[in-house]
Amino acid sequence: MKNYSTGVLHHDVAKAFDGFTTIAPIRHETSYIIDMAGEVVHSWKLPGDLGAKGYIIPNGNFLCSVVTPEGAPMKAAKGGHIVELDWDGNIVWEYVDHNQHHDLRRLENGNTIYLAWEELSAEDAAKVPGGMPETERDGKIYGDVVREVNQAGELVWEWHFKDVDYDAFPLAGDCERAEWAHANTVAPTLDGNVMISFRHLDTILIVDRETKEIIWQQRDQSWGHQHNPEMLENGNITLFANGMNNLQQPLNSRAIELDPKSGEVVWQFMDLNKWTFFSPIMGGVQRLANGNSLICEALNGRVFEVTSDGDIVWDYVTPMVHYNAIFDGESNAMFRAYRHTADSPEIASRL
């Protein structure tokens, strides 16, 4: 295992956005809150190994998914058991969908929206274009579904990727055909529609909630299998461009702000030494209230904060190393990381 320094490596107090950061190592049974000095100030013991995403919702509870053995035969970011834990770690809400994977989030109306897999019929699987030949999973292909459930556990909305025009969405040539098309993010837009990121398509799209039609999309191979698009209050979209392609050497990641109307990048962060910022999988970007951006360099267990001018003002590598079943080895990787202020609804009066 390659050794790195851990903890807080740099902190510019005058420029950094003061607060507390959620650290949720993937496939770990504990998630943490750290302060700006990197000290653990709170933790949750989960009822299993974290599937992928875990974060604090506005009522101060921790929403995440833990891994179940049932479901589709995929291990990348699989969850299956969605749980909401109160500040003391008690389960106050839960929902089981053994095919749940990657992202989930609590909506303003109290419902929970998440990603899931479904097995495609042989007829539909034969129509899936692109990808590496003969890389299906036991001869099968699994497609993505977006599901929304209410607090009573009732399914209230659903969207199936298999209903789109297959020829319009070919898998990238370096991706296996087991998944069409490896969704990794589902996020509400400002107008209540649904934005989805598909890693194996290098594509982000927006689905109209009422008609279930795709009303916007952008595909960009230079993103290199992107993660975590989020719509800002100005309507722009931040995303983590992983850089897993052969368009640029050395391979490197970027944090991007995209204008969806023009399709142009209006801001980006890319390390001057490109190879020092790279996560081939996972990753995230959170735009902070002072205009800085918190970036999760996921595979390396690194979270750092940059100004709009690209200055690194806080830099942290988590020392929470543990066995990770996905990689079959020791790892400090995390799916996402989030910063909250001391007076935020998520933290206020709790620390």
N, C-alpha and C positions, 0 to 999 in steps of 0.2 A: 504493500500500500504506500502510495506517495504521501509524504508528510508535508503538512502546511501549518503555518502559525494559525492559531484559533483565537476566538474572543474578539474584542474591539481592536482593530488595527489602526484606526484613525478616527478622530472626532474633532471637527471644527465647530466648537460650541456656538460661535457667532452666526454661522450660516446654516447649521443643521436644524431640521424641524424637530423640536423636542417632543418626546412622547414615549410610548411603549410599543414594542414590536412583537407580533405573534410569530413564534417559531414552531412549526409542526413537521417534524421529520417523518418522511413517508415510510410506511411499514413499521412504525414505532408505536408503542403503547402509551406514550406520554407526549403531551403537547405543552408548550411553555409560553409565558410572556416574559420578555426581558426589558430592562431599562436601557438608557443610552450608554451605560457603562458595561452592558452585556451581562449584568447580573440577573438571575432568575428571580422574579418577584411573585410569580404565580404559576401553577401548573394544573393540568387535568390528567388524571389516569383514565384512559379510554377503555371501553369494554372489549377490546381487541386491537389488532394492528390497524393503524390508519390506512385507509384506502388511497387517498391522495390529498384532497383539500380539507382543511380544517380552519375555521375562522370564527371570530367573535361577532355575533349579531347585535343589533342595537339594544336589546334588553340585557346585555351582559352575559348571555349564555353562549356556549361553544357549540357550533354546528359542524358536523363532520360525518364521514362514513367510515365504517370499519369493514374488514374483509370477511366475507363468508365463503365457505368452500363450494357452495352450489353456484349454478349459473353457467354462462358461456365460458368456454375453455381459453380465456384470455387472462393474462396476469397484469398487463401494463395498466396501472392506476385503477384496477378493479376494487370496488367497494362491496356494496350489497346490502348493508345494514346502516341506514341513516339514523343518526342519533343527535338529539339536542341535550346537552348537559348544562345544568345550572352551575353557578360559581363554585359550588362545593362538590361538583362532579356527579350529582344525581341525574339519572335519566328522566327528563320531563316530557319528552316526546320522541317517538321513534317510528320508523317505517322501513319495511323490508321489500326490496326488489333485488333479487340476486344478480340481475344483469346490470345494475347501476355501475357507472364508471366515471372517472375523472371529476367533473364539476357538479356542484349542487349549490343552491343559494336560496335564502329566504326572501320572498318578495314582500313588498310593502303591504299587500293585502293579507299577509300571514301564511300564504301558501308556500310550498317548496317546489322549485323546479330543478330538474336534474337530467343527466344524460344516461342512456341505457343502450344495451345491444339487443338485437333480435336476429335470429337466424333467417337468412333469405331462402326462399324456395329455390329449387334447382333451376327453374326457369328464369327467375330473377338473377340468380348468381351468374348464369351464363351470359347475361347482358352487361355485367360490370366491365367497363373498359379499363385498359392500362394495368400498371403494376408489374411485378416480377412474375413470370409464368410459373405455374405449378407451386405456388406458395400459399394455397388455400389451407385452412386448418381442418385436417382430416377430410379434405374434399369439399369443405363448406366455407361460405363467406357470411360474415355477420355485419349487418347494417346498423346505423345509428337511429335512435329514437329520442325525442325530447318529451318528457312527461312532467306534468304538474299535478300535485296532490294537495288537498286541503288539510286542515288540522285533524279532521276526522279520518284521514287516510283514504279519501275518495279521489279517484282520478277525475280531474276536471278539464284537462286539456292535454292533447297529444299530437305530435307531428312526426311523421315517418320520412326519413330521407329516401326510402325506396320508392316514394311517389313522384320523385323528380324525373326529369329527362336524363336518362343514363348517359347518353352520348355527350352531354354537356359537362360531365364531371368525371373525366378519366383520372385514375390513380396515377400519382407520380411514378416515374420509372424505377425509382429506388425503394419503393414501398411494397410490402407483401400484400397479397390479395386476400388475406384472412379477414381484413376489415375494410369496409367501404362506408365511411372514409376516415375513421379515427377522429371523431369529434373530441375536442379537449376543453371547450369552454361554451357555456350557455349564459347569456347575460341580457337583461332587459335594456331596451333603448329608451330614450327620453319620452317617446310617444307611446310606450307600452308594447311595442313589438319585441321580437326575439332575435338576438344576434348569436350566431353559432360560428365557431372556428373549427375547420377541418384540416388537421395536420397533413394528412396524406394527399390532400388536394392543393395545398398552399393557397387555401381559399377561406375568406370570411364572407358570410352572407347574412342577410336580415330577412326574416319571415314575418309576413303580416299575420298578426294574431287572429284576426277575424276570417280572412280568406284562406289562410295557410299557403299563400303564394309567396314566392321569393320576390322581394321588391328591390333588393340591392345586393350586389355581390362584387367582390374584387379578388382576383387571383394574381399572385405575384411570386414567381419562383425564387426571386432574390430573398424573400423572407426565410426560406430554408426551413419550412415546416413550423410555422408560427404557433404561439400560445397567447392566451389571456387578453383578447381584445376587450376593452372597456370603453364605453361612450362617456365622454366628458360633458360637463354642463354646456360647453360651447358647441357641442355636436360633433367634435372631432373624436377620433378613436386612438387610444394608446394600445400598443401591442408589443409582445416580446418576439423579435425576429431571431430565431435560433441560429440560422446560417448554415444549416445542413445541406449544402449543395456544392457544386464544383464551379460556381460562377466566380468565386473569389477565394484567393489563397493568401495567407493562411485562413482556415476556417475561423469565423468570429461571429459573435452575436451582436445584436443592436437593440436598443430600446427606441421605439418609434412613436411619433404622433402623426396620424394620418388625417387629412381632410377628405371625408368620404364623398363630397360633392365633386371635387376635382381629381381625386385619386392620388394627390401629391403628398409627399412627406413634408410636413411643415416644421418638424423638429426631430432630431435623433441624437442618441448618445452611442458612440462607438469608441472604445478605448484606443488611445494613440498607439499603444502596443497591442495590436488587434488580438493576438493569440492569448492575451491575459484576461480576456472577457469572452467566455465561450461556454455555453451549455447546450449540447446537442439535443437534449430532451427537456421537457418541462420549462419552467421559467415564468416570470411575471413582472408587471410594471404597475405601480400605484402612483398616481399624481397626487401630491400632497397639497395642503391648503396654501402653503407659501410659494407654490410654483415649482418646488423641487420634485424629484421623482425617486421613489423607492424601487429598487430593482432587485429581483430575486434571481441570482445566477444559480439555478436550482441544483444541478448535478453536483456542484462543488460545495453546496451548503453555505453559500455566500449571499449576504444581503448587504447592499450598499446604496447610499443616497447621493444623488448628483443634483447640482443646480442647473438652471436652464442654460447656463454657459458651459456646462460639462465638467465643472469642478466636483471632484469626489469629496464630500464633506462628512461622511460617516461610512465606515467600512467594517464589516463584521463577518467572521466565519464561525459557524456553530461548532462547538466541541462535542455536541451530542452524537457521537458515533456509535452505531449498533449494527447488528446483523440485519441485512435487508434481503428478504427472500426473492425480490425481483432480480437483483444482481448476484445473488448467492455469494455475498461477501459483506465486509464491513463498509458502512456508508453513513454520511451525514446529510444526504440529499433531502430536499423538501420541494413540494409542488409549488407553493406560493408563500408569501410573507406579507403582513399588513402592519401599518403604523397607526396608532390612535393616540390622541392627546389625553392628558390627565383629566380634562373636563368633558371628554366625549361621552356620549350615551353608553358606549361599550365599556368604558373604564370608570367613569365618574363615581367617586366615593367608595370604590371597591378596593383601591390600593392605598 
